[in-house]
Amino acid sequence: MKYKIAIDAAGGDFGYEPNISGAKLALSEKDDIKLLLVGDEKTIRSLIGDFPKDLLARIEIVHSSQFISMDEAPTAVSTKTDSSIVKGVSLVKNGDADCFLSAGNSGACMAASLLTLGRLKGVRRPAIAAIIPTQLKPVLLLDAGANSEVKPEDLLQFAKLGSIYSGEILDITTPSVGLLNMGSEAKKGTKTVLEAYKILSESDLNFIGNIEGNDILTGKCDVIVTDGFTGNIVLKTLESFTPFLKSIVKHSSGIVHKYFTYKLLKKEMANFTYETYGAAPLLGVNGISLIAHGRSTPLAIKNAILTGRKNIEKNILSTMLNSIN
């Protein structure tokens, strides 16, 4: 089979069900995917029992006797070596899978990926790249949580990694890069941001300068670089946007007004959800590792699997390795 993707079948806030249902959707949509479902074999078998035979033929169950819960520290990967996360990442390391996907403990996923896969040659710090739907196009935000503190050269490398991913996976020609700051002026920001601005300006990237928080959803640039602390706060704030709007409509007066406003909102906001792309890649590790939202639905898992398929198809690791070095 052309694309082999290992899935943490146990991972996420809702356990096995959305992962298995999402796997079924992906297998039904693409006939060139093989899925390695990692978790408790008995539980997995009970959930795939009614799958059509042609889909079952493209599933392999990899039993794991341990599980890392959402509230455990990332260090759990060193003691729970037979967990679905560690075992799934190891499948990529050993060449049994081309990609790993988990909606489970993101800290554990990052730790397992770094410890097991290592960094790509030339990469200082891997970064989580979150895809944000905007008015015009998808925008890549990195780092979205892997590195709370960074150096200017890290932000430059994030910009390089993000530009490659945006071009290859999001199909954007000559991606533009913006540095997230408290103002658009070149002389604003912390010492780290000021130095990052300088070296980004001197790079061969399509750097357009600083962008502010109110530029993100306008699609002013294709790749936004920032530290993981700021990026994670931005991401979580944006995630609350759609539920906030829906809450306003729900509590508004007038049945007719509420009905038509909700219909309009549903139509216009259809793609403004994490489900659209399904997962954020951990860029800079020596393997394809995708981190899905803990609350992932079957649709989100299906789209995450298809994102993994495209990463494999585009040979994203080789492209990044050649560009970085």
KELOFI-227382 format. One line per 4 residues: number of its first residue (from 1); their letters; for each residue x, z, y negated of N, C-alpha, C. Coordinates in steps of 0.001 Angstrom, whole numbers, plus 500000, padded with zeros to 6 digits. Example, Ala and Ser with C-alpha at 12.3 -4.5 7.8 and 13.67 -1.06 7.14 Angstrom:
% residues 2
1	as	513190/507800/505690/512300/507800/504500/513200/507800/503300  512850/507080/502250/513670/507140/501060/512900/507870/499970
END
This chain:
% residues 325
1	mkyk	500851/500000/501196/500000/500000/500000/500888/500000/498752  500454/499275/497733/501312/499046/496570/501531/500277/495710  500471/501071/495464/500586/502221/494566/500231/503512/495307  501214/504391/495462/501010/505645/496192/501020/506808/495204
5	iaid	499886/507501/495110/499726/508571/494124/499363/509874/494828  500162/510903/494563/499901/512231/495130/499049/513024/494148  498000/513659/494656/497068/514406/493816/497006/515860/494262  497123/516748/493304/496907/518176/493559/495402/518366/493739
9	aagg	494945/518282/494972/493505/518304/495256/492857/519637/494902  493660/520698/494858/493123/522030/494596/493125/522400/493119  493819/521619/492301/494065/522008/490915/492887/521831/489978  492820/522678/488940/491780/522566/487927/490827/523742/487929
13	dfgy	490051/523841/486863/489104/524948/486720/488001/524927/487764  487685/523732/488287/486553/523591/489207/486977/523302/490642  488259/523456/490929/488727/523331/492299/488710/521917/492865  488401/521811/494142/488550/520555/494886/487565/519460/494488
17	epni	486326/519832/494208/485243/518837/494104/485524/517704/493114  485866/517985/491828/486106/516870/490913/487294/516003/491305  488316/516603/491905/489487/515828/492322/489139/514870/493459  488367/515363/494423/487980/514522/495561/487001/513434/495112
21	sgak	486048/513807/494251/485075/512821/493760/485765/511768/492904  486719/512202/492077/487476/511260/491257/488322/510327/492107  488874/510867/493190/489662/510051/494112/488792/508953/494729  487568/509317/495095/486646/508336/495682/486341/507217/494691
25	lals	486127/507579/493418/485848/506581/492379/487023/505618/492218  488238/506167/492197/489428/505334/492005/489663/504400/493186  489502/504931/494395/489690/504114/495596/488654/502991/495665  487460/503284/495183/486392/502280/495191/486650/501182/494161
29	ekdd	487331/501545/493072/487584/500577/491999/488815/499717/492257  489839/500297/492879/491086/499566/493124/491443/499637/494609  491628/498474/495222/491899/498462/496662/493388/498450/497001  494247/498604/495958/495691/498606/496200/496303/499995/496005
33	ikll	495446/501033/496000/495899/502409/495808/495820/503181/497119  496856/503961/497388/496825/504934/498475/496961/506315/497843  496110/507247/498240/496134/508584/497670/496585/509608/498708  497520/510449/498292/497967/511562/499126/497348/512827/498555
37	lvgd	496365/513372/499238/495642/514539/498762/496333/515799/499267  496843/516595/498315/497638/517767/498677/496806/519034/498480  496681/519820/499525/495894/521051/499461/495558/521541/500857  494566/522395/500945/494143/522914/502246/493471/521802/503052
41	ekti	494040/521481/504195/493574/520336/504983/492114/520476/505404  491720/521652/505829/490347/521875/506289/489348/521621/505155  489657/522122/503970/488765/521935/502816/488668/520464/502437  489805/519786/502413/489818/518366/502040/489014/517543/503035
45	rsli	489222/517812/504323/488500/517044/505353/486988/517229/505233  486560/518422/504872/485124/518682/504743/484518/517905/503575  485345/517603/502564/484842/516921/501370/484933/515400/501461  485775/514888/502346/485902/513429/502466/485204/512894/503717
49	gdfp	484493/513776/504405/483856/513398/505670/482885/512240/505559  482224/512110/504386/481234/511035/504236/481794/509806/503524  483096/509747/503319/483704/508575/502682/483602/507368/503611  483421/506177/503065/483443/504968/503897/484802/504814/504591
53	kdll	484810/504143/505744/486034/504013/506528/487145/503297/505780  486792/502306/504954/487831/501568/504234/488537/502451/503203  487815/503443/502671/488440/504371/501728/489283/505401/502475  488763/505896/503586/489503/506883/504382/490838/506314/504863
57	arie	490873/505000/505086/492102/504357/505559/493216/504424/504517  492840/504681/503271/493836/504731/502193/494035/506161/501669  493698/507123/502512/493895/508541/502178/494810/509190/503202  495758/509958/502709/496594/510781/503583/496477/512222/503105
61	ivhs	496232/513131/504007/496134/514550/503652/497482/515221/503893  497958/515906/502867/499209/516663/502976/498849/518140/502828  498932/518872/503918/498504/520274/503900/499477/521152/503110  498908/522032/502299/499710/523060/501621/499023/524401/501857
65	sqfi	499821/525402/502140/499271/526714/502496/499158/527656/501299  499690/527219/500142/499681/528081/498962/499048/527372/497773  498650/528175/496796/497993/527643/495596/498442/528442/494379  498756/527748/493288/499128/528404/492037/497915/528372/491111
69	smde	497383/529540/490807/496177/529616/489973/496505/529317/488511  495472/529112/487716/495644/528734/486318/496291/529831/485477  496138/531077/485886/496657/532173/485073/498025/532692/485533  498625/532032/486519/499951/532451/486968/501047/531877/486071
73	apta	502167/532567/486004/503307/532114/485202/503958/530897/485859  504596/530044/485057/505277/528869/485617/506317/529218/486674  506862/530431/486595/507873/530852/487575/507321/530934/488992  506011/530838/489141/505402/530875/490477/505896/529731/491356
77	vstk	506392/528666/490732/506867/527521/491524/508079/527880/492375  508807/528918/491975/510004/529310/492732/509677/530156/493953  508518/530790/493937/508106/531624/495084/507048/530945/495949  506229/530093/495332/505181/529394/496087/505607/527948/496339
81	tdss	506619/527814/497170/507189/526487/497424/506314/525608/498307  505280/526204/498936/504357/525400/499737/503014/525226/499016  503051/525418/497689/501835/525226/496887/501560/523739/496712  500324/523416/496351/499934/522010/496177/500714/521339/495054
85	ivkg	501090/522105/494024/501851/521524/492915/503281/521207/493334  503969/522183/493891/505369/521979/494296/505467/520909/495380  504558/520977/496332/504586/520012/497434/504269/518597/496937  503342/518505/495968/502989/517200/495415/504134/516562/494662
89	vslv	504822/517356/493839/505979/516840/493096/507089/516434/494067  507264/517209/495134/508298/516905/496131/508051/515566/496820  506789/515173/496952/506467/513874/497546/507036/512736/496696  507024/512926/495369/507607/511927/494466/509132/511941/494608
93	kngd	509700/513122/494625/511152/513267/494758/511662/512590/496025  510921/512751/497114/511361/512225/498418/511003/510754/498622  510292/510168/497670/509933/508761/497781/508672/508491/498573  507946/509547/498959/506702/509366/499704/505529/509019/498788
97	adcf	505680/509302/497499/504666/508954/496498/505381/508416/495265  504664/507588/494504/505236/507005/493291/504882/507808/492049  503909/508699/492197/503381/509403/491025/502706/510685/491485  502751/511725/490633/502056/512975/490924/501065/513270/489815
101	lsag	499880/513746/490188/498826/514070/489233/498238/515435/489546  498074/516256/488500/497446/517566/488704/496629/517969/487492  495462/518568/487763/494645/519181/486714/494819/520695/486764  495813/521129/487494/496052/522554/487671/496908/523164/486579
105	nsga	497584/524256/486903/498407/525017/485968/499463/524116/485329  499289/523822/484025/500179/522856/483364/501613/523369/483265  501762/524680/483045/503104/525246/482989/503828/525099/484308  503106/525322/485401/503687/525166/486733/504017/523702/487020
109	cmaa	503154/522802/486560/503413/521363/486742/504692/520946/486024  504859/521436/484788/506071/521121/484029/507304/521702/484709  507203/522964/485137/508339/523630/485766/508726/522933/487074  507731/522613/487895/507996/521947/489171/508610/520567/488952
113	sllt	508106/519849/487954/508620/518509/487666/510071/518563/487198  510368/519515/486308/511734/519652/485807/512703/520088/486904  512291/521091/487680/513176/521629/488719/513375/520657/489877  512318/519956/490237/512372/519087/491416/512853/517675/491087
117	lgrl	512308/517103/490018/512645/515726/489664/513867/515633/488755  514059/516659/487931/515150/516626/486970/514822/515744/485772  515751/515660/484846/515565/514832/483655/516106/513426/483877  515506/512467/483183/516088/511135/483151/517443/511225/482460
121	kgvr	518396/510437/482907/519721/510431/482295/519603/510142/480797  520196/511001/479986/520183/510794/478543/519082/511537/477818  518139/512129/478566/517025/512849/477940/517387/514323/477781  517244/514834/476556/517521/516250/476288/516370/517132/476748
125	rpai	515171/516791/476282/514002/517610/476598/512785/516722/476878  512238/516788/478074/510996/516058/478349/509860/516578/477460  508872/515747/477208/507757/516103/476335/506436/515651/476940  505382/516411/476652/504033/516020/477065/503481/515057/476008
129	aaii	503032/513898/476450/502502/512887/475535/500987/512786/475708  500249/513309/474752/498782/513287/474824/498241/512042/474124  497275/511396/474759/496656/510202/474177/495397/510613/473421  495366/510287/472119/494243/510659/471261/493457/509402/470865
133	ptql	492181/509296/471227/491362/508170/470766/491117/508325/469258  491213/507238/468503/490953/507284/467060/489964/506192/466687  489731/506038/465389/488788/505028/464902/489211/503617/465291  490516/503384/465376/491014/502035/465591/491596/501784/466967
137	kpvl	492303/502795/467526/493105/502565/468732/493547/503901/469302  494081/503916/470511/494642/505171/471036/495973/505483/470358  496175/506752/470045/497414/507208/469406/498085/508213/470341  499398/508126/470448/500156/509020/471318/500742/510164/470489
141	llda	500472/511392/470921/500996/512593/470255/501970/513294/471190  503209/513475/470729/504182/514231/471493/505185/514919/470572  505444/516143/470877/505180/516876/472099/503845/517618/471970  503095/517698/473057/501803/518378/473040/501854/519734/473733
145	gans	503072/520280/473913/503108/521630/474464/504288/522019/475327  505223/521117/475561/506342/521452/476449/507458/522217/475740  507650/521945/474436/508781/522526/473699/508308/523160/472399  508250/524490/472363/507776/525178/471156/508728/524990/469984
149	evkp	510006/524943/470264/511019/524744/469225/511852/523521/469576  512162/522726/468571/512916/521496/468810/514001/521312/467751  514918/520424/468052/515948/520020/467103/515609/518620/466602  516191/518199/465471/515891/516861/464933/516099/515746/465954
153	edll	517187/515857/466746/517466/514810/467731/516413/514773/468838  515740/515909/469085/514639/515920/470057/513473/515087/469535  513172/515254/468249/512061/514505/467653/512366/513008/467657  513627/512651/467457/514027/511244/467541/513807/510719/468957
157	qfak	514195/511518/469940/514025/511084/471319/512551/511019/471718  511748/511965/471225/510300/511895/471465/509746/510569/470927  510227/510184/469749/509764/508940/469127/510132/507730/469984  511331/507766/470562/511767/506655/471418/510931/506592/472694
161	lgsi	510772/507735/473345/509980/507791/474576/508535/507373/474308  507981/507886/473210/506604/507573/472853/506410/506109/472535  507376/505506/471868/507282/504088/471519/507286/503220/472767  508126/503586/473735/508175/502829/475000/506835/502946/475727
165	ysge	506325/504179/475827/505072/504413/476550/503899/503713/475860  503866/503790/474539/502797/503151/473781/502810/501642/473972  503999/501061/473995/504110/499618/474173/503758/499164/475580  504272/499890/476582/504097/499472/477971/502731/499840/478545
169	ildi	502253/501040/478253/501024/501534/478887/499788/501346/478011  499940/501507/476692/498798/501338/475791/498735/499938/475198  499701/499104/475576/499721/497682/475188/499756/497468/473676  500519/498299/472981/500647/498168/471525/501979/497503/471198
173	ttps	501934/496419/470458/503139/495684/470086/503848/496376/468928  505139/496593/469068/505963/497262/468051/505269/498507/467518  505130/499536/468326/504422/500755/467907/505052/501396/466658  504199/501814/465747/504670/502507/464543/504749/504003/464827
177	vgll	505738/504665/464233/505989/506080/464473/505807/506865/463183  505074/507985/463275/504896/508876/462130/505360/510275/462483  505971/510955/461528/506436/512330/461714/505401/513267/461101  504803/514123/461924/503760/515020/461439/504373/516074/460511
181	nmgs	503799/516170/459295/504375/517047/458279/503261/517596/457400  503629/518499/456504/502665/519114/455591/502405/518251/454354  503060/517127/454265/502868/516202/453152/503523/514883/453485  503163/513845/452762/503712/512517/453047/505075/512286/452401
185	eakk	505435/513136/451445/506691/512957/450723/507891/513220/451635  508942/512431/451464/510133/512521/452298/510861/513857/452169  510703/514524/451052/511451/515756/450805/510665/517020/451143  509544/516864/451813/508751/518019/452225/509062/518392/453677
189	gtkt	508812/519665/453995/508945/520105/455380/510086/521065/455612  510190/521533/456851/511246/522451/457246/512589/521716/457322  513649/522474/457515/514973/521878/457644/515020/520897/458816  514393/521283/459923/514365/520421/461110/513633/519115/460822
193	vlea	512489/519220/460160/511691/518030/459856/512408/517126/458859  513059/517709/457870/513802/516920/456877/514928/516127/457535  515641/516788/458440/516729/516100/459135/516184/515046/460093  515047/515354/460732/514423/514386/461626/513987/513141/460850
197	ykil	513452/513349/459656/513036/512226/458808/514224/511310/458552  515351/511907/458248/516565/511136/457934/517007/510290/459119  517110/510902/460305/517620/510134/461436/516584/509142/461978  515312/509447/461809/514277/508473/462188/514328/507258/461261
201	sesd	514583/507493/459981/514680/506406/459000/515857/505490/459308  516908/506072/459883/518126/505303/460178/518073/504646/461558  517037/504960/462332/516923/504405/463686/516346/502993/463646  516332/502339/464818/515751/500995/464905/514271/501031/465279
205	lnfi	513674/502229/465228/512252/502368/465504/511421/501912/464308  510144/501637/464556/509235/501243/463478/508677/502502/462819  509562/503225/462119/509207/504509/461509/508545/504283/460151  507330/504834/459968/506598/504617/458716/506652/505830/457785
209	gnie	507344/506896/458214/507462/508081/457368/506598/509235/457850  506388/510177/456961/505574/511352/457291/504097/511006/457330  503367/511676/458210/501908/511600/458170/501382/513034/458142  500189/513191/457606/499558/514509/457535/498456/514611/458580
213	gndi	497952/515823/458753/496923/516057/459754/495693/515187/459566  495339/514902/458306/494143/514096/458060/494366/512599/458294  495579/512221/458701/495868/510820/459034/495696/510529/460520  495651/511587/461335/495703/511408/462788/494568/510539/463315
217	ltgk	493332/510859/462930/492179/510145/463484/491906/508802/462819  492681/508475/461788/492525/507166/461144/493330/506091/461848  494221/506512/462755/495063/505538/463443/496141/504972/462545  496628/505774/461603/497639/505314/460647/498925/504882/461350
221	cdvi	499239/505529/462450/500416/505124/463230/500079/505201/464716  500959/504668/465545/500703/504601/466983/501295/505774/467747  502383/506325/467224/503058/507444/467873/503291/508548/466841  502832/509747/467147/503018/510900/466261/503981/511862/466935
225	vtdg	505056/512232/466218/506012/513165/466805/505979/514499/466064  506078/515562/466847/506089/516920/466311/506606/517851/467400  506796/519126/467053/507195/520094/468073/505987/520439/468946  506260/521010/470117/505193/521301/471066/504227/522369/470604
229	ftgn	504693/523299/469777/503817/524360/469259/502746/523756/468361  503196/522954/467402/502260/522301/466477/501381/521297/467210  501994/520510/468089/501253/519476/468810/500139/520035/469663  500393/521162/470309/499372/521765/471158/498203/522288/470333
233	ivlk	498509/522861/469167/497437/523341/468276/496599/522169/467783  497255/521078/467415/496536/519873/466974/495618/519379/468076  496152/519297/469291/495381/518779/470423/494156/519639/470706  494331/520958/470725/493219/521858/471010/492171/521811/469892
237	tles	492629/521650/468650/491696/521531/467524/490844/520270/467654  491494/519160/468006/490774/517897/468169/489786/517959/469330  490163/518688/470389/489268/518815/471539/487964/519518/471187  488004/520353/470151/486808/521102/469756/485886/520295/468846
241	ftpf	486362/519127/468418/485634/518344/467413/484280/517840/467916  484274/517191/469080/483020/516644/469616/482006/517741/469947  482403/518819/470649/481448/519908/470894/480903/520509/469597  481732/520556/468556/481298/521080/467260/480193/520206/466665
245	lksi	480389/518888/466706/479381/517969/466176/478079/518059/466980  478215/518134/468289/477027/518238/469139/476259/519529/468857  476985/520583/468568/476349/521865/468256/475560/521779/466954  476113/521063/465979/475408/520886/464705/474091/520155/464923
249	vkhs	474152/519076/465723/472941/518292/466002/471916/519144/466759  472397/519895/467735/471521/520716/468566/470733/521720/467735  471360/522267/466716/470727/523306/465920/470113/522773/464615  470089/521441/464486/469469/520864/463293/467946/520873/463448
253	sgiv	467253/520732/462348/465788/520750/462374/465232/519336/462502  464040/519218/463065/463373/517921/463184/463696/517235/464489  462695/517083/465342/462903/516492/466658/463352/515039/466564  462703/514252/465703/463037/512828/465563/464457/512677/465020
257	hkyf	464762/513448/463967/466104/513405/463383/467170/513775/464413  466897/514800/465183/467835/515281/466198/468047/514212/467273  466942/513561/467704/467013/512558/468762/467883/511376/468366  467619/510805/467186/468358/509609/466759/469799/509945/466361
261	tykl	470011/511113/465798/471371/511521/465455/472208/511694/466709  471607/512296/467741/472321/512502/468995/472652/511169/469664  471701/510216/469646/471940/508906/470238/473084/508194/469535  473096/508266/468186/474158/507638/467408/475496/508303/467706
265	lkke	475489/509623/467753/476706/510383/468017/477257/510046/469406  476363/509967/470388/476770/509673/471759/477422/508296/471851  476870/507339/471115/477409/505980/471136/478763/505899/470451  478852/506470/469250/480068/506358/468446/481214/507206/468993
269	manf	480878/508293/469695/481904/509212/470181/482199/509023/471665  481705/507927/472240/481822/507715/473688/483267/507764/474179  484195/507228/473385/485590/507187/473818/486415/508343/473270  485800/509179/472431/486545/510292/471843/486488/511495/472791
273	tyet	487123/511334/473926/487118/512380/474945/488351/512242/475821  488837/513343/476346/490004/513325/477228/489731/512522/478493  488451/512330/478827/488106/511602/480047/488539/510142/480015  488672/509573/478807/488961/508148/478665/490270/507762/479339
277	ygaa	491303/508566/479142/492614/508258/479720/492989/509202/480858  492321/510344/480923/492439/511201/482089/493593/512169/482149  494787/511746/481724/495938/512626/481885/497027/512304/480880  497855/513310/480617/499000/513153/479719/500278/513118/480557
281	pllg	501144/512130/480321/502387/512063/481095/503425/513053/480567  504243/513554/481461/505406/514350/481066/506555/513364/480983  506854/512920/479772/507862/511883/479575/509264/512485/479537  510185/511833/480240/511570/512288/480227/512036/512891/481535
285	vngi	511103/513139/482477/511521/513606/483801/511772/512385/484682  512558/512577/485720/512961/511468/486577/511923/511198/487668  510735/510892/487226/509610/510616/488110/508347/510595/487276  507284/510017/487800/506024/509956/487062/505203/511199/487383
289	slia	504990/512033/486372/504240/513280/486540/503164/513338/485466  501909/513399/485892/500778/513375/484971/500033/514702/485001  499712/515202/483805/499010/516479/483685/497606/516214/483137  496597/516512/483948/495208/516303/483550/494630/517593/482967
293	hgrs	493519/517462/482267/492843/518612/481672/492295/519515/482772  492391/520824/482566/491886/521768/483554/490403/521611/483824  489658/521153/482827/488208/520967/482984/487841/519539/483400  488784/518830/483960/488570/517423/484303/487343/517198/485187
297	tpla	486590/516174/484815/485442/515716/485592/485921/514652/486587  485072/514242/487524/485462/513138/488414/485866/511879/487650  485179/511581/486535/485537/510410/485725/486942/510557/485155  487263/511740/484671/488595/511980/484114/489674/511821/485185
301	ikna	489417/512348/486371/490380/512223/487462/490542/510762/487871  489434/510041/487936/489512/508614/488272/490379/507870/487272  490150/508121/485975/490935/507441/484941/492388/507891/484941  492627/509139/485304/494003/509636/485415/494745/508908/486539
305	iltg	494057/508689/487646/494656/507952/488763/494989/506526/488337  494082/505902/487585/494327/504538/487116/495464/504498/486095  495596/505576/485317/496741/505674/484398/498035/505747/485203  498018/506533/486273/499181/506612/487141/499526/505265/487752
309	rkni	498494/504545/488173/498692/503208/488742/499379/502295/487742  498958/502355/486477/499560/501484/485465/501009/501875/485180  501294/503178/485213/502673/503638/485041/503577/503055/486123  503078/503043/487351/503858/502497/488467/504001/500988/488300
313	ekni	502887/500322/487987/502872/498867/487844/503858/498392/486784  503930/499131/485677/504807/498754/484568/506246/499228/484750  506504/499930/485851/507853/500443/486127/508385/501204/484913  507574/502149/484433/507846/502822/483170/509161/503608/483200
317	lstm	509510/504168/484343/510750/504950/484433/511976/504093/484169  512033/502936/484789/513168/502038/484618/513286/501579/483163  512143/501276/482550/512140/500835/481155/512664/501931/480241  512225/503161/480466/512687/504279/479645/514171/504549/479842
321	lnsi	514606/504504/481082/516013/504761/481391/516916/503745/480701  516546/502485/480759/517342/501433/480121/517358/501570/478607  516222/501950/478037/516129/502065/476582/516881/503274/476048  516718/504417/476712/517360/505650/476256/518882/505546/476324
325	n	519369/504830/477330/520822/504744/477531/521399/503420/477045
END
